[in-house]
Amino acid sequence: MTSHEPFSDVPEVERLRAENQRLQALNREAFDYIRAKVNDLLDVVGTRTLRPEELDNQSLVALDPIGIVATTFRHVLENVRETNRQLQMAHSEIQTIFDTVGSATLVVDRQRRIVSLNRQATKLLIGHDGDVIGQCCNQVLCEADPAPEECVFLQVMNSGREAIIRGRPLRGRFFDVIAAPICEEDGQILHVVMAYHDVTEARQVEKMKSEFVSTAAHELRSPLATIMGYADLLLNGPEQRPEQTRDYLGLILNRSEHLAHIVSDLLDISRIEAGEGLKLTFEPCRLDLLCREAAWGHEDASDRHPIEFDLPADGAVVEGDHYALTQILENLLSNAIKYSPQGGTIRIDVRNEPTCCELAVADHGMGMTSDQIEHVFEKFYRANTSNTGVPGTGLGMTIVKYLVDAHNGQIAIASTPGAGTTVRIRFPVKQPISE
């Protein structure tokens, strides 16, 4: 074909033109699709959408907004993962605090169903490891429907405010219960948090303190009455014979010493409670001689309570404070006499062992139960308090335990009701010294 021949490929040109138009239409659809999707993504992330006059198609492709949005989403996802990790850590910390807090804590919904509880609640209130989530708290805890004045949940639901109940008895113990609402935005109560603080021991201490005050008042009143009575008799009564005057003065002195002993116990326990302790001076002391000296102070009780000794012939030496050791012996002998109201022999044994020097004071009096032995070192505790004829403030054995510990010693009590009590103390061993 020459240049003078008519153009014979017109159909092919038309086909190519039509194909070009189709491709341009597809291109426009692609750009519209990309722009629409980019705008959707920008709308999701909160960014203003793109208008064609702001960014033409070619610039849109060159800018690669999809890549930018994809990168942004990767950063968002990384931030979300980090936020979730921190939330999980915070949840773990809160759960740990929730489980280790001293109070038994429950969270219930407005239908009283238990939403969550901590370990203390399981231990103190539930009493077993069974799953109680979803159960009504009144059925799990109270096993009944308590009256409104006995239920903090009802008080919170009725008032919408925090509620407190003091000394709530539950499962043989006493609790101060504090409840507070968790509200939605509209003020509706969503959950109620209830914290049960165990005050059983505090109530027992308060009871013992009350008994102590009553006992101390009685203990102080009795010798004071004796002192005042005989002092008045000596001052205002008829002329007394010298021997009577001496007897009266002896009684006054005896009762004064008893008062001094009570005051001394009170001051000692006050120092111990304040963390000051008692000032002790350690030096070699003959424990066997201290035992005899302590017994001499109870000669007036020897008729009904004869004291027998089993002491080592070569003596027994401990490194200790002379006054503190005497105080230990005085308290042990005093208890042995007081808790043997029918009389009976009191035995003091001292034995030198390879690693210790053992002191034992035994009586044949009232004795104690195992439960009483467990509490005997507690402040203000007095065994057999039903027997009002047994004097004492309930501080003696507390002070004895403190002094024995201060000497790095060990104390143990063996007792049977009606058959007497034996107190054994082991002091670190020291070599005997010459008299």
QUIZILIN-V686611 format. One record per residue. N is the residue number from 1. NEAR is the number of other ideal C-beta (glycine too) atoms within 8 Angstrom. D_LAST is the distance of its C-alpha to the last C-alpha in whole Angstrom. Layout:
((N;NEAR;D_LAST) (N;NEAR;D_LAST))
This chain:
((1;3;150) (2;4;151) (3;3;150) (4;3;154) (5;6;153) (6;3;151) (7;4;148) (8;6;147) (9;6;143) (10;7;143) (11;6;141) (12;7;139) (13;8;138) (14;8;138) (15;8;136) (16;8;133) (17;8;134) (18;8;133) (19;8;130) (20;8;129) (21;8;129) (22;8;127) (23;8;124) (24;8;124) (25;8;124) (26;8;121) (27;8;119) (28;8;120) (29;8;118) (30;8;115) (31;11;115) (32;8;115) (33;8;113) (34;11;110) (35;12;111) (36;8;110) (37;9;107) (38;13;106) (39;10;106) (40;8;104) (41;11;101) (42;13;101) (43;9;102) (44;6;99) (45;10;97) (46;4;98) (47;6;100) (48;4;104) (49;7;106) (50;12;109) (51;6;112) (52;8;115) (53;3;116) (54;5;113) (55;8;112) (56;6;115) (57;8;115) (58;6;115) (59;8;112) (60;14;110) (61;9;110) (62;6;109) (63;8;106) (64;7;105) (65;11;104) (66;10;103) (67;7;101) (68;9;99) (69;12;98) (70;8;97) (71;8;95) (72;9;94) (73;9;93) (74;8;91) (75;8;89) (76;9;89) (77;8;88) (78;8;85) (79;8;84) (80;8;84) (81;8;82) (82;8;79) (83;8;79) (84;8;79) (85;8;76) (86;8;74) (87;8;75) (88;8;74) (89;8;70) (90;8;70) (91;8;71) (92;8;68) (93;8;66) (94;8;67) (95;8;66) (96;8;63) (97;8;62) (98;10;64) (99;9;62) (100;6;58) (101;9;59) (102;4;56) (103;9;59) (104;15;61) (105;14;65) (106;14;68) (107;12;72) (108;12;75) (109;9;78) (110;8;80) (111;5;81) (112;9;77) (113;10;77) (114;14;74) (115;8;75) (116;8;71) (117;13;68) (118;12;64) (119;7;62) (120;12;60) (121;13;63) (122;12;63) (123;9;59) (124;11;59) (125;14;62) (126;12;64) (127;6;62) (128;5;64) (129;3;65) (130;5;69) (131;3;71) (132;9;72) (133;8;74) (134;5;77) (135;9;76) (136;9;76) (137;14;73) (138;13;73) (139;8;74) (140;11;71) (141;9;68) (142;10;69) (143;6;71) (144;5;74) (145;4;76) (146;9;73) (147;5;75) (148;8;75) (149;5;73) (150;7;70) (151;11;72) (152;13;71) (153;13;74) (154;9;76) (155;13;75) (156;16;76) (157;11;79) (158;7;80) (159;7;79) (160;9;79) (161;6;76) (162;8;72) (163;11;71) (164;9;67) (165;10;66) (166;5;62) (167;9;60) (168;11;63) (169;6;62) (170;11;62) (171;6;61) (172;4;58) (173;9;57) (174;10;58) (175;12;59) (176;11;61) (177;12;64) (178;11;66) (179;15;69) (180;9;72) (181;14;75) (182;9;77) (183;9;80) (184;7;84) (185;4;86) (186;4;88) (187;6;85) (188;6;85) (189;12;81) (190;9;81) (191;11;77) (192;16;74) (193;11;71) (194;14;68) (195;10;64) (196;16;62) (197;11;59) (198;11;56) (199;10;54) (200;8;53) (201;7;49) (202;7;50) (203;10;52) (204;8;49) (205;10;46) (206;8;49) (207;8;49) (208;13;45) (209;9;45) (210;8;48) (211;12;46) (212;13;43) (213;8;45) (214;8;46) (215;12;43) (216;11;41) (217;8;44) (218;9;43) (219;12;40) (220;10;40) (221;8;43) (222;9;41) (223;12;39) (224;10;41) (225;8;44) (226;11;41) (227;12;40) (228;8;44) (229;8;45) (230;12;42) (231;9;43) (232;9;46) (233;10;46) (234;10;44) (235;6;47) (236;4;50) (237;7;50) (238;3;50) (239;2;48) (240;10;45) (241;5;43) (242;6;40) (243;6;38) (244;8;40) (245;10;39) (246;8;36) (247;8;36) (248;12;38) (249;10;36) (250;8;33) (251;10;35) (252;12;36) (253;8;32) (254;9;31) (255;12;34) (256;10;33) (257;8;30) (258;9;32) (259;12;34) (260;8;31) (261;9;30) (262;12;33) (263;8;34) (264;8;31) (265;12;32) (266;11;35) (267;8;34) (268;11;32) (269;12;34) (270;8;37) (271;10;35) (272;13;34) (273;7;38) (274;6;39) (275;5;37) (276;5;35) (277;7;32) (278;10;28) (279;4;26) (280;9;23) (281;6;20) (282;6;18) (283;8;15) (284;8;12) (285;12;11) (286;11;9) (287;14;12) (288;11;12) (289;8;10) (290;13;13) (291;14;16) (292;10;15) (293;9;15) (294;12;19) (295;12;20) (296;7;20) (297;8;22) (298;13;25) (299;7;25) (300;5;28) (301;8;29) (302;9;27) (303;5;31) (304;6;32) (305;15;30) (306;7;27) (307;12;24) (308;8;22) (309;10;19) (310;8;19) (311;11;15) (312;9;14) (313;4;12) (314;5;10) (315;11;9) (316;13;11) (317;13;11) (318;14;14) (319;11;15) (320;12;17) (321;13;18) (322;10;16) (323;6;19) (324;13;21) (325;15;18) (326;11;19) (327;11;22) (328;12;23) (329;13;21) (330;11;23) (331;12;26) (332;11;26) (333;16;25) (334;11;28) (335;13;30) (336;15;29) (337;12;30) (338;10;33) (339;13;35) (340;15;35) (341;10;37) (342;5;38) (343;6;35) (344;11;33) (345;9;29) (346;15;27) (347;12;24) (348;15;21) (349;12;20) (350;15;17) (351;10;18) (352;9;17) (353;9;20) (354;4;21) (355;5;22) (356;9;20) (357;16;18) (358;12;20) (359;14;20) (360;13;23) (361;14;24) (362;12;27) (363;16;30) (364;8;33) (365;12;35) (366;13;38) (367;10;37) (368;13;39) (369;7;42) (370;6;41) (371;6;43) (372;11;41) (373;10;38) (374;6;40) (375;9;40) (376;11;36) (377;8;35) (378;8;38) (379;11;38) (380;12;40) (381;12;40) (382;11;39) (383;10;40) (384;10;42) (385;7;43) (386;4;46) (387;8;44) (388;4;44) (389;5;42) (390;11;39) (391;7;37) (392;11;36) (393;13;37) (394;13;37) (395;13;34) (396;12;31) (397;11;31) (398;14;33) (399;14;30) (400;14;27) (401;10;29) (402;10;29) (403;14;25) (404;12;25) (405;8;27) (406;11;26) (407;15;23) (408;6;25) (409;10;24) (410;6;27) (411;11;28) (412;6;30) (413;11;32) (414;7;33) (415;13;36) (416;7;39) (417;8;41) (418;5;40) (419;7;38) (420;13;35) (421;15;32) (422;11;29) (423;12;28) (424;11;26) (425;12;24) (426;11;23) (427;15;20) (428;11;20) (429;11;18) (430;9;15) (431;5;13) (432;9;9) (433;8;7) (434;3;4) (435;4;0))
